[in-house]
Amino acid sequence: MRFLLILILAALVPGLVHAGERKEKKTVPPIAVVQVHPKAPLAYEKDIEPILKSKCQSCHNPTMKEGGLDMSTYDLLMKGGKKGKPILPGKSAESRLVHLAGRTAKPFMPPKDEEPLNPEELALIKLWIDQGAPPPSGMRERPAVVLGLLPAGIHPVRALALSPDNTLLAVGRANQVYLFDVRSGTLLRTLVNPKLTTGENKPVQAAHLAIVDSLAFSPDGKVLASGAFQEVNLWETATGTFRHQITGFADRVVALAFSPDGKWLATGGGAPTEDGEIKLFEVPSGKPAADIKNGHSDQVFGVCFSPDGTKLATCGADKFVKVFEVPSGKLLKTFEGHTHHVLDVGWKADGKLLASASADNSIKIWDYDKGEQVRSITGHTSQITRLLFIGKTPQIVTCSGDQTVR
């Protein structure tokens, strides 16, 4: 009966059965090819990343990896997905990303029902690839540095840390780390990396080859982290045993902090005048957990977890204080107001206020929820290098290059 009805309709309405076959398919034209002539080499973070964020990352992110491709960071973009690497440095004509974004190959990127790249955006991506697809400025390759022994007579103390129970004092002097008993002042042990050698493979009895720039105890006091040039070491405080070394840093690691639950270790540093480095690692394994790209445009000097461990405050030579989500690394807040390098940052015990210390000789207090500065404190006559909220009180202790503690 149904077949008969279809035949009757076909007779009454000629062409009904084949209407779908005669329907014209809508073609999607390729993106026009244009030329761009920038005055300087393209920079990933300034010229390319904004395009990817607006046109590509909605489908290619840590949560939604279309085709197995995550484009949320440079490293993940270059790694590629199920179809291989989308970018071949120096070869835009052979790069899959150019063909998909240019709509000369399927599947189109972005999909045809979403806003495509405009000709200028596609041209910038093509040119960047032909220029070698260079990474963000803070990731550029540097010549390998071969460290030797420190010159005789070089013994600065750049780092101190007090254990949570106030019984141990860790001192970084030159490339050595010493543990002292606080009450008696007795030297308990000197930390030595048994695998440490110079560039000429000569054994060295020290914690690091380079000067120790940072120290931090875990909340339970059982682990000490020490930072130096391009590395962080983890130690057992009870025995002084070398546990693990973390590498892969661009320059000095000048800031360290453990999360309140001891689960994460945050590091801050980077090469001066280049993108600052902020990294998160799992404890005690030292496994990378997050690498916060483009957090600061210059060296990072301070890192500090919020009391609940869900946020990480950072500060640096770019004069900003920033707060990131842990462990995702998502930027939550930016605080601006200092006129010189910001050297340290700390949280009040209730997590509602932040304090920052600067080379502009001031301390600034910030209301986190409102994102506003609530007070500026002066009095030091030189840069303020460190600060600390005292217990659960609103009081702050500071030290300065003017050789005073307030």
C-alpha positions in Angstrom: 0.0 0.0 0.0 2.8 2.4 1.0 4.7 1.6 -2.3 1.5 2.3 -4.3 1.1 5.6 -2.6 4.6 6.6 -3.5 4.0 5.7 -7.1 0.8 7.8 -7.2 2.6 10.8 -5.6 5.5 10.4 -8.1 3.0 10.5 -11.0 1.2 13.6 -9.6 4.4 15.4 -8.6 7.0 14.8 -11.3 10.6 14.7 -10.0 9.6 14.1 -6.4 11.6 10.8 -6.1 14.7 12.3 -7.6 14.5 15.8 -6.0 17.3 15.0 -3.6 19.5 13.9 -6.5 19.0 17.2 -8.3 19.6 19.4 -5.2 22.7 21.3 -5.7 25.5 20.8 -3.2 26.8 23.9 -1.5 30.5 24.2 -2.0 32.8 25.9 0.4 35.4 28.1 -1.4 39.0 28.0 -0.1 40.3 30.9 1.9 41.9 33.5 -0.4 45.7 33.6 -0.6 47.2 36.9 0.3 50.6 38.2 1.2 51.6 39.9 4.5 54.8 41.8 5.1 55.4 42.3 8.8 58.4 44.4 9.8 59.8 41.8 12.2 59.8 38.0 12.5 56.5 36.7 13.7 56.2 35.8 17.4 54.0 32.8 18.4 52.6 34.4 21.5 51.7 37.8 19.8 50.8 36.8 16.2 49.8 33.2 16.2 48.4 32.1 19.6 45.5 34.7 19.5 44.4 33.3 16.2 44.4 29.7 17.5 42.6 30.7 20.7 39.7 32.4 18.8 39.4 30.1 15.8 40.7 26.6 16.8 40.9 26.0 20.6 37.2 25.6 21.1 37.5 22.1 19.5 41.1 21.4 20.3 41.7 21.8 24.0 42.5 19.6 27.0 38.8 18.8 27.4 37.8 18.4 23.8 40.6 17.0 21.7 39.0 16.7 18.2 41.1 14.2 16.3 43.3 13.8 19.3 44.7 17.2 18.8 45.2 19.7 21.7 46.2 23.2 20.5 46.1 24.8 23.9 49.9 25.1 24.1 52.8 25.3 21.6 54.2 22.0 22.7 50.9 20.2 22.3 50.2 21.8 18.9 53.6 20.7 17.6 53.1 17.2 19.0 50.0 16.7 16.8 47.1 14.2 17.0 45.8 11.1 15.5 46.5 12.3 11.9 50.1 13.2 12.8 51.8 16.5 13.2 49.8 19.4 11.7 52.8 21.6 11.3 56.1 21.0 9.4 58.4 23.9 10.3 59.6 25.6 7.2 57.1 23.9 5.0 53.7 25.6 5.1 52.7 24.1 1.7 53.1 20.6 3.3 51.5 21.4 6.6 48.2 19.9 7.3 47.0 22.8 9.4 47.4 25.2 6.5 45.3 23.0 4.2 42.5 22.4 6.8 42.4 26.0 7.9 42.6 27.2 4.3 39.8 24.9 3.3 41.7 23.1 0.6 41.3 19.8 2.4 38.8 18.2 4.8 37.8 18.2 7.6 37.7 22.0 7.5 39.1 23.8 10.5 37.1 25.5 12.0 34.0 23.5 10.8 32.1 25.1 7.9 29.3 26.3 10.2 31.8 28.4 12.2 33.7 31.5 11.4 36.7 30.7 9.3 40.1 32.3 9.4 40.3 35.4 7.3 42.9 35.7 4.6 45.3 37.7 6.7 45.1 35.2 9.6 45.9 32.3 7.3 48.7 34.3 5.7 50.3 34.9 9.2 50.1 31.2 10.0 51.7 30.3 6.7 54.5 32.8 7.1 55.2 31.7 10.7 55.5 28.1 9.6 57.8 29.1 6.7 59.9 31.0 9.3 60.4 27.8 11.1 57.4 27.9 13.4 59.5 29.3 16.3 58.3 28.7 19.8 57.3 31.3 22.4 60.2 33.6 23.2 60.7 32.0 26.7 61.2 28.6 25.0 63.8 29.5 22.4 66.8 27.2 22.3 69.9 28.4 24.1 73.5 27.2 23.7 74.2 24.4 26.1 75.9 25.7 29.3 78.7 23.6 30.8 79.2 24.4 34.4 82.5 24.0 36.2 83.5 24.6 39.8 82.7 27.9 41.4 85.7 30.2 41.7 87.5 30.2 45.0 86.1 32.8 47.5 82.6 32.8 46.0 80.4 32.0 49.0 77.2 34.1 48.9 74.1 33.1 51.0 71.2 33.5 48.7 68.6 31.2 50.2 67.2 30.3 53.7 64.3 28.2 54.8 62.8 27.4 58.2 61.1 24.0 58.7 57.3 24.2 59.6 58.0 23.1 63.2 60.8 25.7 63.5 63.5 23.1 64.4 65.5 23.1 61.2 67.2 25.9 59.3 68.3 25.2 55.7 71.0 27.5 54.4 72.1 27.8 50.8 75.7 29.0 50.7 77.4 29.1 47.3 76.6 25.6 45.8 76.2 23.9 49.2 73.1 23.3 51.3 73.4 23.0 55.1 70.9 21.9 57.7 71.2 23.4 61.2 69.5 22.7 64.5 67.7 26.0 65.3 67.9 25.8 69.1 71.6 24.8 69.4 72.9 26.2 66.1 74.6 22.9 65.5 75.3 21.9 61.9 73.4 18.6 61.5 74.3 17.7 57.9 75.6 18.9 54.6 73.5 17.8 51.6 75.5 16.1 48.8 74.2 14.9 45.4 76.2 11.7 44.9 75.7 11.9 41.1 77.1 15.4 40.8 80.0 15.9 38.4 81.4 18.9 36.5 81.2 19.2 32.7 84.5 17.3 32.6 82.9 14.4 34.6 84.8 15.2 37.8 82.9 14.4 41.0 81.8 17.3 43.2 80.9 17.1 46.9 78.1 19.6 46.9 74.3 20.0 46.4 74.6 21.7 43.1 77.2 23.0 40.7 75.8 26.5 40.5 74.8 28.8 43.4 71.8 27.8 45.4 69.0 30.4 44.7 66.0 29.0 46.5 65.0 26.6 49.3 61.6 25.3 50.6 60.4 22.7 53.1 57.4 20.5 52.5 54.5 21.1 55.0 55.5 18.0 57.0 59.1 19.0 57.0 60.2 15.7 55.6 61.3 17.0 52.2 63.5 20.0 51.3 63.6 21.4 47.8 66.7 23.3 46.6 66.8 25.4 43.4 69.8 26.4 41.3 70.6 27.0 37.6 68.3 24.9 35.5 67.5 22.3 38.2 65.7 21.5 41.5 66.8 18.8 43.9 64.6 17.0 46.4 66.1 15.8 49.7 65.0 13.8 52.7 65.6 16.1 55.7 65.9 13.3 58.3 68.9 11.7 56.6 70.0 14.2 54.0 69.5 11.6 51.3 69.3 12.9 47.7 65.9 11.8 46.4 65.2 13.2 43.0 66.4 15.9 40.5 64.0 18.0 38.3 65.5 19.5 35.2 64.3 21.3 32.0 64.4 24.9 33.3 65.6 27.7 31.1 67.6 29.5 33.7 67.9 30.0 37.5 65.1 28.7 39.7 64.7 31.5 42.2 61.4 30.7 43.8 60.0 27.5 45.3 56.8 26.7 47.2 55.0 23.5 48.4 51.2 23.4 48.4 49.7 23.2 51.9 48.8 19.5 51.4 52.3 18.8 50.1 50.9 17.4 46.8 52.5 20.1 44.5 55.8 21.9 44.2 55.7 25.2 42.4 58.8 26.8 40.8 59.5 30.3 39.5 62.4 31.7 37.5 63.3 32.1 33.8 65.9 34.1 31.9 65.9 37.8 32.5 64.1 39.9 29.9 62.4 36.7 28.5 59.1 35.0 29.4 59.1 34.0 33.1 58.8 30.3 34.0 56.1 29.0 36.3 55.9 25.2 36.7 54.1 22.7 38.9 55.4 19.3 39.8 53.9 16.3 41.7 55.5 15.4 45.0 57.4 13.3 45.7 57.8 11.9 42.2 58.8 15.2 40.6 56.6 14.4 37.6 55.5 17.6 35.7 52.0 18.6 36.4 51.7 22.0 34.7 53.8 24.5 32.7 52.1 27.9 32.8 53.1 29.6 29.5 53.2 33.4 29.1 52.3 33.9 32.7 54.8 36.7 33.1 56.7 38.5 30.4 59.9 38.6 32.4 61.6 36.6 35.2 59.5 35.3 38.0 60.7 36.0 41.5 58.0 34.7 43.8 55.5 31.9 44.0 53.0 31.2 46.9 50.0 28.9 47.2 46.8 30.1 48.7 45.9 28.6 52.2 43.5 26.2 50.6 46.0 25.2 47.9 43.6 25.9 45.0 45.4 29.0 43.7 49.0 30.0 43.1 50.1 33.7 43.4 53.2 34.7 41.4 55.2 37.9 40.9 58.0 39.1 38.7 60.1 41.6 36.9 57.2 42.6 34.7 55.8 44.5 37.8 52.7 42.3 38.0 51.2 40.0 40.6 49.1 37.2 39.1 47.0 34.4 40.4 46.5 31.0 38.7 44.2 28.1 39.3 45.9 24.9 40.6 46.6 22.6 38.9 45.1 23.8 35.5 47.3 26.9 35.3 44.3 29.0 34.3 44.8 32.8 34.9 42.4 34.0 37.5 43.5 37.5 38.5 46.1 40.1 37.6 47.1 42.9 40.0 48.9 46.0 38.7 50.3 48.9 40.6 54.0 48.5 41.3 56.4 50.6 39.4 59.4 48.3 39.6 60.2 44.5 39.9 57.9 42.6 42.3 60.2 40.5 44.4 57.8 38.5 46.7 54.2 37.7 47.2 52.2 36.2 50.1 48.7 35.3 51.2 46.9 36.2 54.4 45.9 33.1 56.4 42.2 33.5 55.4 43.0 33.7 51.7 41.2 37.1 51.3 44.3 39.3 51.1 47.5 39.3 49.1 50.7 41.3 49.9 53.4 42.0 47.4 57.0 43.4 48.0 58.7 45.4 45.3 61.9 47.1 44.3 59.9 50.3 44.2 60.4 50.2 48.1 56.7 49.6 48.7 54.4 46.8 50.0 50.9 46.7 48.4 47.9 44.9 49.9 45.3 43.5 47.5 41.8 42.3 48.0 41.6 39.1 46.1 37.9 38.9 45.6 37.5 42.5 44.5 40.8 42.4 42.5 41.7 45.8 44.0 44.6 47.4 45.8 43.5 48.3 49.3 46.7 49.8 50.8 50.2 50.8 49.9 52.9 50.7 52.7 56.2 52.6 52.5 59.0 53.1 54.9 61.9 51.1 53.6 64.5 53.1 51.7 65.6 50.3 49.4 64.0 47.3 47.6 61.9 45.0 49.8 63.1 41.5 49.1 60.8 39.3 51.3 57.6 39.5 53.2 55.5 37.2 55.4 52.1 37.4 57.1 52.5 36.6 60.8 50.3 33.6 61.6 46.6 34.4 61.2 47.1 38.1 61.9 47.0 41.0 59.3 50.6 41.9 60.4 53.4 41.5 57.9 57.2 41.2 58.5 59.5 42.4 55.8 63.2 42.6 55.0 64.9 45.0 52.7 68.1 46.0 50.9 68.3 48.9 53.4 69.5 46.2 55.9 66.4 46.4 58.1 63.6 44.1 59.1 60.2 45.6 59.9 
